Amino acid sequence: MSEVIEKGKLAKKASYQIGICTTEEKNNALLKIADGLRANEKAILAANHLDIQAGREKGLSESLLDRVELTKERIHDIADAILQIIDLADPIGEVLETIEKDNGLKIVNTRVPIGVVGMIYEARPNVTVDAATLAIKTGNAIILRGSSSAIHSNLAIVKVIHEAMAESAVIPDSVQLIEDTSRETAGELFRLNDYLDVLIPRGGKNLIDTVVRESRVPVIETGAGNCHVFIDDTANFEMAKEITLNAKLQRPSVCNAIESLLIQSDWFDKYGNDLISSLIENGITVHGDERVFEEIPFVQPATEADWETEYLGLEISVKTVQDVYEAIDHINTYGTKHSEAIITEDENHAEVFKQKVDATTVYHNASTRFTDGFEFGFGAEIGISTQKLHARGPMGLKALTSNKFIVSGDGQIRE
Amino acid sequence: MSEVIEKGKLAKKASYQIGICTTEEKNNALLKIADGLRANEKAILAANHLDIQAGREKGLSESLLDRVELTKERIHDIADAILQIIDLADPIGEVLETIEKDNGLKIVNTRVPIGVVGMIYEARPNVTVDAATLAIKTGNAIILRGSSSAIHSNLAIVKVIHEAMAESAVIPDSVQLIEDTSRETAGELFRLNDYLDVLIPRGGKNLIDTVVRESRVPVIETGAGNCHVFIDDTANFEMAKEITLNAKLQRPSVCNAIESLLIQSDWFDKYGNDLISSLIENGITVHGDERVFEEIPFVQPATEADWETEYLGLEISVKTVQDVYEAIDHINTYGTKHSEAIITEDENHAEVFKQKVDATTVYHNASTRFTDGFEFGFGAEIGISTQKLHARGPMGLKALTSNKFIVSGDGQIRE
């Protein structure tokens, strides 16, 4: 039997046990894991060092190595995050609705764990802990398939998790790490419908596209963010500038950073030069439409491809538009339905934008950078869903739950 | 451009218009459709007659022809069902949660339409109306891909729907029927991610398996039901017999009918013969485990395959078990997680069964035949989801919705 199928079976079996653990039992296991990570800090750092060495030998980029690297401080942050998860309310068992029928049947729709969650992710070993602990809190078993670049770290972390769980009432088999990080094991997960209820990919566009294309297991698509700020004719200059710079520069590599700026043409007449110059002064390459290219120095001409590109770096596309309707059309055509902002003093335009833009999160006079489980107050985040089904936007604990109808009767039959 | 892509584009564009229609506008369109169906009854019946003729020539089974066939009465029932949908509350615009942050950001999570829903289904032309009207009520565009056996009926029905919508504020393009019912158009729908937000298959196991296996568009799996009744040691004989016969016989061809009966062995000693004889007297073929086969006349021996089989007809498998735990294990191993019942006077056993059985709906002392949107009081049903994501169990209007976070600020940026 292959490793994936074997661990799938173990996880499925374990899911029936963890699924009925009490909140106290699950929190107790989480506390032991947090303690275990701190106590085994040296072993984890030693394993992480092996990954970093191997990565250097393979010539991985510094930014990738940075994502793989753990430090004493990072391990303590990870352990602290577990304490936050412990403090969150347990969603399992929540009554979603109660229906009493005339025939005496009582139907109670109850929140239950999903069952077995699969996670395919890249580089960062903290995802191993985040995903495992969120799964434990919600009574799910989880199968983790990280990347080869962090395999030593992941093995060391899961060893600590298993040892901690062995001293708790939660069965260690509910956390499974696939040790074989070859392409074949990802493919096996795509076909693991018998044991897997959902597959969540976290990583770059290629990874997510592959999972969506090939998986037969239901997928929650996360990630890609071709986000826009639209500056309307009545926008306040200072606010527009601050939000644009923040949304682009505060952390350019993440999905809720903006990639494209739309400017109403009258506003552009007045402030376009000032705003775009400040972008360029901040080291950003600007790809402008014909008008922007012709009127502002140091601007590159934008091609059709620019409107679709998620640069994830110090680049931005800029387009002038006639009005809010043209902006909405452009966003709904080229955006990835992640986070979109309008800067305006016109409440009617703000309303139209909020209603018509198709995205997980729509902002009026605020930076797109707030689309995040922690910022929204969910306490923890398993990812940001960009699909319409199941969960949309930042996903907290509830995204890892399903429901069950429990019906009590005294002999009712259907006529 | 292929028909599917062309209609996908039209539906996507229409989705932005129907998505912001008011409840009154949508209900008005629905009323005109109901009137239109009644007024064009003759044209619809004539088209349906062509399907029935063609089906006879192709040698379709009588049960399939019955599902294709429309009558004056059926058309009136379909129109009446639309009036029920009009009476249901519109879920769109519902505020799901409001979050106020310390920095002054106000986050409102709002219920919105999914966007464009795809429906692949077999035979029954009433699904054309049900799906289109549920989509309209929830502000979604819909792409309908019915089967060739009902194409004349579907064309006539959609013509009436389009004519009715043309006299309303809801754009007719939000309902699209794929006229080419070849295998290729189904394949195109599987890859229509750019224009389609969800694909719902309704039909036999083959259809559903194909959609789950091949679709890159998120799927809501519906349907298969290998359902069980478990009779516990304390079960009342009369109640156990009535529920078993109802769950098997009231409509054997549907997904919430039972396919398998589990009997606690002490109860079997006392009542097994009476119960199973009554099944056989009702024309049911019984496939029994070793004990049932040896002790009861006219029983066939069950094979491993019987525990997995959804007969959808006058057959049942019967197994004796030691206790409720063995019953739960068997159900979680062989069931399709649809509807499962325990008959018992022991409240503890009922609790364990409700908690541990993994299914959309779990019954205590009632027939599995109640798993149904109408019976649950949802008023309408787009199908019964057997997956854990998005919607589980009978799906009403809310299953055709998603959510959007609307954030209002006054210049907030992320530090």
Interface residues (C-beta under 8 A of the other chain):
Chain A: Y16 I20 I99 K101 L105 I107 N109 I114 G115 N193 D197 V198 V212 R213 R216 P218 V219 I220 E221 N236 M239 E242 I243 N246 A247 Q250 N332 A350 K354 Q355 K356 D358 A359 T360 T361 V362 Y363 H364 N365 A366 S367 R369 F370 T371 E375 F376 G377 Q387 K388 L389 H390 R392 G393 P394 S402 N403 K404 F405 I406 V407 S408 G409 D410 G411 Q412 I413 R414
Chain B: Y16 I20 I99 K101 L105 I107 N109 I114 G115 N193 D197 V198 V212 R213 R216 P218 V219 I220 E221 N236 M239 E242 I243 N246 A247 Q250 N332 A350 K354 Q355 K356 D358 A359 T360 T361 V362 Y363 H364 N365 A366 S367 R369 F370 T371 E375 F376 G377 Q387 K388 L389 H390 R392 G393 P394 S402 N403 K404 F405 I406 V407 S408 G409 D410 G411 Q412 I413 R414
